[in-house]
Every structure is written in C-alpha cells, then in structure tokens.
Amino acid sequence: MDALEAAGGAGCARFVGGCVRNAILGAPVRDIDIATVLTPPEVTSTLKNAGLKAIPTGLDHGTITAVAKGRPFEITTLRRDVETDGRRAVVAFTTDWAEDAARRDFRLNALYADRGGRIFDPTGHGLADARAGAIVFVGDPATRIAEDALRIPRFFRFLAWYGRGEPDAAALAACAAHKAKLAGLSAERIGQEMLKLLAALDPRPAVRLMAGAGVLEALVPAAADLARFDALVGIETGTPFTDDALLRLAALLPDDAEAAAVAAARLRLSNAQRDRLAAALGPGPALASSMSARELRRMVYRLGGDATCDRIMLAWAASARPAEALQWQALLSLARRWTPPRLPLTGDEVMAAGVPPGPRIGAVLREVEAWWVDQDFPDDRAAVLERLSAVSRMAN
C-alpha cells in the first residue's frame, strides 16, 4: 500500500472482495486482493521502485501480482465491462469505484476497505448481505450471468460457504433459466468451482438447490445420489475425511468406473484425482459393516488403504443404518492402520525351485500369492517355500 500510494496518493488503493468480506465475518483471510485507480504500467513501475516483484498475471484485465515477503497480492485497476460473451470480458479501465463495484458478482463481494479499515459499500447492501448471509447478485442476476456463466456455480458455492436463510429467489430463478450457458465454460473452471463448493463445511443445502434448479445435472451429468451424499456429509464428523471434496463428489456419482471417468473429464480433474475416483467407484467386492478383519485385509492388499477407506465411507453412507456406525468406524480404523506386507518370495526363488524362465514364473508367483493372501498373509517363509515347492511340481 505504501508503494501504490507513493504513485497515486492516499486513497488510490483499497482492499477488495473476499478479504474484506471475511474480515467483517471474522473468517480466515487467505487471498488479499487490492483495487486501485492506477493503471497496470503505473502499478508495475511503482512496485519495482519499491523493490517489490511485479508479475503481469492478467494484463488484459488490469491485474498485476505483487510479491512481498514471498506472499502474492493481486492488484487490479478499477474497470468496467465493455464486451462480454459469457466466458470472457473486454474491459476498460476507470477511476470510478462505483463502476468497478457494478461489474462484480455479488453485493457482499463488492466491498472495499482502506488501509485503516474504513469500509466502502458502493452498492449500499454488501455489508448487510455479508452479515445476514445473503448471496445477492449486483444488479440484475441475468445480466451478471450473461457476463460470465461461471457465476452460476459461484452462486451455489457462496451459498454453501456463506449463505444463511432462504436463498435469493431472483438469483435462483436466473441460475435455473440460464443453465444452458454452462456448456460454454471450460472444464477446468467448472471443476475448480465444484470442488470449492463441496469443500464447504456443509454443502448439502446448496447441492440440493443446484439439483432442483437443474444446474447440478448440467455441471456433472452423472451426479444423482443425493441421499448417499447427504449421509456422507452427515457422518464425516469424527473421521479423517471431514470436508473431503473429492470423496463427496464420489458420493454423488454411481458406483461405476466409466461414470467416474466421465465426471473426471467433465471437471478436468488431475490424474491423481481421476484415479482416486475410479478406485473408489470401480468394480469390486461389496462392503458390509459385518465384514471380518480378514476380509478387509484382503481388500486393503488388493486396492490399497486409501481406496479401501473411500469405499468404506461410501458404503457406510449408503447403508443408512445408524446402529452400524461403530462397526463401520472399526473397519475404517483397521484399513487406515494396517500396512500390507510384501510377499516373501522372488522370481529367482521360483526359478531355483525348477520353474523355467518365461511366463510360467509369473503364473507360479500369482498362484503362491493367492494362497498366501487366502491364508491371511502368514509371516512364515518356510510355509511359503513349501507352497512354492508344491505349486512348482504341479507346474512341471
């Protein structure tokens, strides 16, 4: 702020958006955005003069990222929309704070604060909305959505994180009426919004509203299992999976690897996220709360501990029997703490037992391994070698 005011004078820059909203609400502040009347070249010059790094992260939209003590701060010149197509906007810079506020999405995000903490509320409603948990578009909802269709999932995301009471009827109606515009959004933008929404403490009311408005189906076509999703969020407390957005997404999807792959592509998930969905929803033995420890160890050995834990949570959510909670918790605890052992046998030992090199080596290893797993992973090399001897005789 010192650097900016050195070029533009006191009051030329204000904190804006989420950092102001969260400060008002006493919520954690992660990203700090600053709005200024200075143009991007002026911002860049004054930052460099102050010895701060200036990165041109969004010059077309007037954004320079300043780095101070290793922390990024997005600084954006006041602007107004000149042209929009629902995905991108052409902007013109302005010195009018009210014009800048008028192009923002929701009134509780159109709040500014100077470095002394004085709040500026150009719409006249942002401060009250923040305190009341009202998610209301700036101006006409349809106009805001026409400017950027991503504001539809953002509406539900802000409902999940900050909303209280009945949703704004005009906003909800506009989201439902214009959901077809979502088809023009990039998968990456949709995925980011969905995962942020699902990471809220309790996203169930917002997701139900999305489903009712037809927005959920437009974003994730295979999403349908609201009952399992609702149950999962309800039982997460006390487990290691609280606020696990990807597991919540899995709960919405059918138990089908192909549906998981379609959802992963639709949301442009990372490879690791895609693989986790597939492992949680793919084919495999059915889980029951009465499953024995021995059966569970087999599953952990085959699928891995993380995938097994995901499947336990999903099966628990689908069971809808509160009386089984302690059994599910016990299974979850075992799956998390048990480390699968390695088969105490090598290919060289198989050859030493008289099996010739080639595909029969792998076949013998797999047969011995199947016996070893069936015996519940005995830590007994002599027994494993004895089994190898018997299998190798049959193989020869």
N, C-alpha and C positions, 0 to 999 in steps of 0.2 A: 504494500500500500504506500509505503514511503517512496518507492521508485515511481509508481504511477502518478502520485501527487506532485512529484518533482517536475513532471512534464505537464500535467493538466490542472494543477491546483487542488486545494481542498475540495472534497466532494465529487471529484471526477470519476471516482470508482466506488462501487458498493458490492458487498457480498449479496448473492442472489440465489434463489431457488431452494434446493434441498437442505443446504447447510443452515439457512435462516429458519426454514420450517422446523427442522429437527432441533435447533437450539431453542426455539419457542416451546417445543413439546418436551424438552428435556431428554430427547432421544440421542443416541450416538451420532456424531457427525463424522463421516468418512471422507467424502469428497468436498472440496471447497471450491466453489465457482465464484468468479468475480465478473461483474459487468462494468463497462467503462465507456465514457464518451470519446476516448482516444481511439484513433484508427489503428489497425494492425501494425503498419510501419512505425507509428509513434510508440506503440506498446513495445515492439521489438527493440527499438532504439533506446528507450528509457530503461528497459530491463538490463540490456547489455552495459549501459553506462553505470548501472548499479552493481555490476559484477554478477548478475543472475543469468542463468541459462534460459534462452528463449527458443522454443521448438514450434515451428509453424504446423500445428496439427490439423487445422481446419481453416485455412486462409479464405476459402470461398465463402465461409460463413462467419468470418471475422474472429476466429479463435486462435489464440496463441497460448501454449502451455509454458508457464514459468516453472522453473525448478529451484526451490530454495531449501537448502539443507537436506537435499535428497527427496523432498516431497513435492509432488506436482500440484499446480494450481491452474485451472483453466480460466483464462481471461478472454472475454468476448466483447467485442464492440457492440453497443446498442444497435438494434437492427429492426427492420420491418420487412415483411414478405412482399416481394414484387410479383413472383410467379410460383405456383406450386402445382404438382401433378399427383399428389397423394403419396409420393415416395421421397422426392427431393424438392428443395425450395431454392429459388433465386432470391437473394436478399439485397437490400440497400441499407447502408449504414445511416444512423440518425443520432441526434443528440437529445431526443425526446424520450424520457423514461417511460411515459405512458404508452408511447408507440411500441416500445420494446415489451412492455408488460402485455399489450394487447395480442401479441403473437404467441404467447406462451400457452401451455396446455390447460392447466387447472389453476384456479384462483389461489389455492394455498401454495402453489409453486411460483406465483408472480409476486413474491415478497422480496424486498431489498433491505439491507441494513448497512449503515455506515460503520466505520471502524470503532466508533464509540458505542454501538449497539442500538442506535435510533432506528426504528422500523419505518419503512416506507411501503405503503399498501395502495398502489395506483388503482386497483380495481375497486377498492373500498370494501372488499369482502374476504380477502385472503386470510387475514389474521383471525377473523371469526370462524372461517371454514376450518383452519388448522386446529383451532381449539375444540371445535364441535365434531371433527372427523367427517366433514362434508367434502366429498370429491365432486366438484362442480367445474365444468369447463369455463374458460374465459370466453364470454360472449356466447355466440350460437354454437351448440355442440356439433351440428352438421358441418358448419364452416370449418371448425377446428379439425374435424376428421377428414374433410376434403383436403386440407393442407398436408396432413400426414396420417395415413391409415393406421400407423403404429400406435396412435393414440387410443385405439380401441382396446388392445390388450393392456396398454398402460392404465386405462381407466380401471380395469379389474385388478391390476397389480396394486394400484394405490388404494383401492377399496380393501384389499387383503391386508395391507400394511398399516393403513391409517384410518380407514373408514369406520364409522360408528353409526348406528341407527339405520333408518331406511335409505336406500341409495337414491340419488337424484333421478327422478323419473324421466326428465328430458334427456339426460345423458344416457341412461339405459336404453331408451327408445331409439336414440340416434345410433348407438352401437349396434343394435339389432337390425336397424334399417339399412345400415351401410356395411354389413359384414362381408359382402361380396368384394369389397375393396381390399380385403386381407389377402386375396390371391395374388396381388401385385407386390407384396412385401417379400424381401429376401428371407430365406430360411434362417439365416444367422440372426437377424433382428428378432424374428418370431421366437426362436429358441432362447435367446437371452431374456426376453420378457417373460416367457413361460416359466423358466427356471427361477427367476427372481420372484415371480408371483408365488410359486409353490414353496419357496423358502420362507414365506411369512409364518409367523407363529401358528396361526390357524387360518389357512386359506379356504376352508370349506364353504363359508357363505359366498365368497367371491366366485369360486368354481361353480357352485350351484347356479348362480346368476348367469355366468358365462354359458352354461349348458342350456338354461332356459331361453337365452337370447339367440341361441344357435351359433355363438361365437366359438365355443369350445370345439364343436364339430368342424368348424371352418379352419381352426388352427391345428388340431390334432384329430384327423378324421376317425381314427380307431378308438379314441377315448370314449368310454361308455360306462365303466364300472364305478359309478359314484358311490355305491354302497360300500364297496371294498375300500375306496379312497377315504370315505368318511371314517370308517372303522380304523384304518391305519393311522390317520392323524390322531384319533382318539386314544390309541394305545401306545403311541410313541413315547409319551412321557415316562421317564424311568428307564428307557432303553438307550443304547448308544446311537440310535438313529433319529433323534429328535431333529426336526426341521431339515430332513434329508430330502431335498427337492427331487433328486433322480429316483429315489425309491417311491416317492409319492406319484411321480409320473408313471412308474411301472404299475402302481396300484390302479391307475385309471385305464390301463391297457389290458387287452385279453391275454391269456396265457398262450402266446403264440409267437414264435421266433420271427416269423415273417412280419407280423404286425409291429413287433419291436423294431425291425429294420426299417420299415416304412416311417415310423414315428421318428427314428433317429435321423433319417434323411430329411424329413419334413422340418425338423428343428435344427438341422446342421449340428448335431452333437459331435463331440470329439470322438476319436476312435475308442478311447477308454470308456467313455460314457455309453457309446453304442454297444460295446462288448458287455458291459455290465447289464444293460437292459436285456440283451439276448440271453445271458446266463441266468438272469432272474426269471425270465418268461419262457424259456425254451422247454423242450420236452424233457421228461424225467419222471422219476417215481413220485407218486403223490405223497404229500406230507400229512401226518396226523399227529395230534398232540400226544397220542399214546405210543408214538414211535419209540423203540428202545434205543438205549445209548449205542448199542452195537450197530443198529441200522443207521443211526445218524452218523457214526464214524465212517461208514461206507460212503455215505453221501458226501461228507466233507472230503474224503480221499478222492472221489471222482470229480466233484465240482469245485472244490476249494472252499475255504472257510467263509470268505466274503459272500460268494454266490449262495452258499447254503443259508447264511444269516438272512440274506434278502428273501429267499424263498420261505424261510420260517416266518418272517414278518408278514409276507403276503398271505400265507396260509392261515396264520393267526387272524389277520384282518377278515379273511373270507369265512372263517368258521362261525363268527357271530355267537360264540358261547362263552360268556364271561367266566363261567365256572372253570374253564380250562386254562385260565391265564397263567397260573403257577406252572403248569406243565409246559406251556409254550416258553415261558421265561427260562425254565430249566434247560430246554433244548437249545435256546439261544445262547445261554451261558456256556454250555458244552461246546457248541460249534465255534464259539469265539476263542475258547482257551485250549482246545485240543489241536496239537500240531501233527499232521500226518507224518508217519515215519517213511523212510525210504526202503524199498525192497532190498533186503540184504543179499543181492545176487547180481552178478555181472554177466555180460555176454562171454567174456573169456572163460568164466567158470562153466558156462553151458557147453562151450566147445571142449573144455577139459573133461566134461562128462561124456564125450564121444559124439556130440551132435555136430555134423559137418557144417562149415561156413555156408551162409546163404539165408534165405527167408525162414528156414526151419529154426534158426536161432531165435528170431523174434517170436515165432509161434510157441516155442517151448517157454520162453520168458513170460509170455502172456498167460500161458496155462498155469505156470507156477504162481504167478502173481494173483490170478483168480482164486487159487486155493488159499494163498496167504491172506487175502482180503476176507475170504469166507471164514477163515479161522480167527478173524478179528486181530490181524496184524501181530502174530506172535513174535516176540523178540528172542528167537531161538534159531540160530544159524544152522545147528545140526539138523533140526526138523526140516528147514528149508532145503538143505542139501540132500536130505533123504528123499524129499518130494521130487527134487530135480532128478535124482537117480531113477526114480520110478517113471517119471514122465519121459526122460531121455531113452529109457529102454523101450517104451511104447513107440516113441518117435522113430526108433531104429528098426 
